[in-house]
Amino acid sequence: MLTGGSGSGKSDLALRLVARGWRLVGDDYVHVWASEGRLFAAPVETIAGQIEARGLGILALPHRPASRISLRVDCARETVERLPVPQTTAIAGVTIAHMPLDIRPVSAVETLALAISRL
């Protein structure tokens, strides 16, 4: 789950992930719920499969109807700690991993993939 303020790079990172074979769940907001100790998200029906790309407008992309959330990523356009202490956050009563990520480097996609593989 990519989080951050307006202009923090969430859609930019999502587009880079999609270009590498990942699938969009939703842009701007999603339905989030807990089930059996796990956290899930699904797109809002009216904007499912759509993402806003600055300079292009609204784009249609293949999307997933739902996905499990195991990591909250705070998108930033600033340097983050090199050796951070692992963090967690609780959403809808479910504790998941939480990390800040500087989305500016090309390696941000690989960094995110490695973080997920370590969960």
TATABEL-V933443 format. One record per pair of residues at least 4 apart in sequence whose C-alpha atoms are under 6 Angstrom apart, sorted by sequence separation. I is the first residue (numbers start at 0). GAP is how many residues later the second one is. D is the distance in Angstrom with one decimal. If there is no record, write none. Layout:
# TATABEL-V933443
i = <I	I>
gap = <GAP	GAP>
d = <D	D>
This chain:
# TATABEL-V933443
i = <3	17	25	33	43	52	89	16	17	33	42	51	89	102	32	51	88	32	50	88	1	31	50	87	31	49	87	88	30	49	86	87	30	48	49	86	29	48	29	48	29	48	25	24	41	78	26	41	77	40	70	72	75	76	40	69	70	71	72	73	74	75	39	70	72	39	38	39	38	24	23	24	22	7	7	2	3	0	1	2	3	2>
gap = <4	4	4	4	4	4	4	5	5	5	5	5	5	5	6	6	6	7	7	7	8	8	8	8	9	9	9	9	10	10	10	10	11	11	11	11	12	12	13	13	14	14	17	18	23	23	24	24	24	25	25	25	25	25	26	26	26	26	26	26	26	26	27	27	27	28	29	29	30	38	39	39	40	67	68	70	70	71	71	71	71	72>
d = <5.7	4.5	5.8	5.5	5.7	5.3	5.2	5.3	5.5	4.5	5.2	5.4	4.2	5.4	5.8	4.4	5.5	5.4	5.6	5.6	6.0	5.6	5.4	5.4	4.4	5.5	4.3	5.9	5.4	4.6	6.0	4.8	5.2	5.5	6.0	5.2	5.7	5.1	4.8	5.8	5.5	5.1	4.7	5.6	5.8	5.8	5.4	4.3	5.6	5.5	5.8	5.9	5.9	5.3	5.5	5.6	4.8	4.6	5.1	4.5	5.3	4.8	5.6	5.6	5.6	4.3	5.8	5.3	5.3	5.4	4.6	5.1	5.3	5.9	5.5	5.9	5.5	4.9	4.9	4.9	5.3	6.0>
